[in-house]
């Protein structure tokens, strides 16, 4: 198939428009974070740094960030363990029910968040009679984060040379030693990528969180959602939004580095 | 080398018991498999499957309208209500319609840019574009919905842009929901399609053209069949994610409701968990139907 020059230009032009469509709203948020008008009238009548100052002094905001980080780290660690175990089982063994297990891993992310949320809410409160706390949020998040680790580890294991593990066993290494010295070093970057995705997924989640968080548990998305509709607070939300967009460059930087290491 | 018997025997027995376990397991792959699966399957079944089954059962219970307590007696009232009342039918059709529209829009927008990235862009610009698409994917979901709240507002940039042409912003409503949802899930649709296109080898495209096929025919007969699993995987994201959403609806949807809003208000304000469960079964049924159909295409391995 030879793509004509004009077709290339048209596709390039469309791609440019799509990128513009993607970035225009984010640009509006950036400008609005300096918009002196409280109702964010466009174009901004004047610029101010008032909202930035307010955001950095907001105690509730910082507490919400801390809560989100805590939840994301805990659920990522759980997902790393569970996802690696299930990927090792499914990649090395053919067994009855293998398809069911792989569906089971995907299900929490494939079903709409509200279903996962209300199902877990019902299970925790009505069936188990538990109070909703931060622990219930972590359990819920870990459940749908398993899939990101599973996918990354699964892909890596399928490309791994199984002879290396046999060689290790032939040389007298036990199963644990083989995992520690042969399998794990090859999995490291896949675990990092999967863990990064799990962290991002948990940090950003709001629907399942709403249904599984106790009263005092305010994650950053819940804080944003609560403050979005308050007239005095809406401009501060713009600041948080800008910081979050900028912060999203960190995981991308790491992900690019990991893939660069793999390529070389 | 002289050995200290006491110390040595202790460490040796520790070592050999680990050895013993290891060699025991080495010859028993089924036990190894069971050990690997024990924790994750227990977790997923005990927490998730049990919760889903319980949700299904709760849908058959009812709530005492005076005390607000749940009666654990079997009845089909909730399901009957959900299936027969006009409100639920309207909202279901609206929700499915929005989810389908969002999916179609995302596919139409994603295909050209994914094709450009995979087959036309040079290595360097391809890398930059991947990063440019990834960035909004990592940016918070709420930030994106909130951004559109600003864009669509009557004092916002869209109004300012189109006013000179005698037009006005659609404001908060169904159009706002569709645009915002399509925007939010777009990166999730572009990336799997891009990956899928990259896997379509250029030599196949050349072979097709060497054999006399024009571009259109190559796309139809070579690219499309190879790309189908990726397209389906992408559509699972946009369809499923839109199906259960109620947050975007609250942010840019005005007074409109989707299924998620009905579920949410029945869990919260109305305190009718059984009815909420019955409503939640609609998206579950839709998604299960969809997953069963697409499982045969091998798209699930592409997620």
Interface residues (C-beta under 8 A of the other chain):
Chain A: X1 X2 X3 X7 X8 X11 X12 X14 X15 X18 X19 X21 X22 X23 X24 X25 X26 X28 X29 X32 X39 X40 X41 X42 X43 X81 X82 X83 X85 X86 X88 X89 X92 X93 X95 X101 X102 X103 X104 X105 X106 X107 X108 X109 X110 X111 X112 X113 X114 X115 X116 X118 X119 X120 X121 X122 X123 X126 X127 X139 X142 X143 X146 X147 X151 X169 X174 X175 X176 X200 X204 X206 X207 X211 X220 X221 X224 X225 X228 X237 X238 X240 X241 X244 X245 X248 X249 X251 X252 X255 X256
Chain B: X18 X19 X22 X23 X25 X26 X29 X32 X33 X36 X37 X39 X40 X41 X43 X44 X45 X47 X48 X49 X50 X51 X52 X54 X55 X58 X70 X109 X112 X113 X115 X116 X117 X119 X120 X129 X131 X132 X133 X134 X135 X136 X138 X139 X140 X141 X142 X143 X144 X146 X147 X148 X149 X150 X151 X153 X155 X156 X157 X159 X160 X183 X186 X187 X205 X206 X208 X209 X213 X215 X218 X219 X222 X236 X240 X241 X243 X244 X245 X246 X247 X251 X259 X260 X263 X264 X267 X273 X276 X277 X280 X283 X284 X287 X291 X295 X300 X303
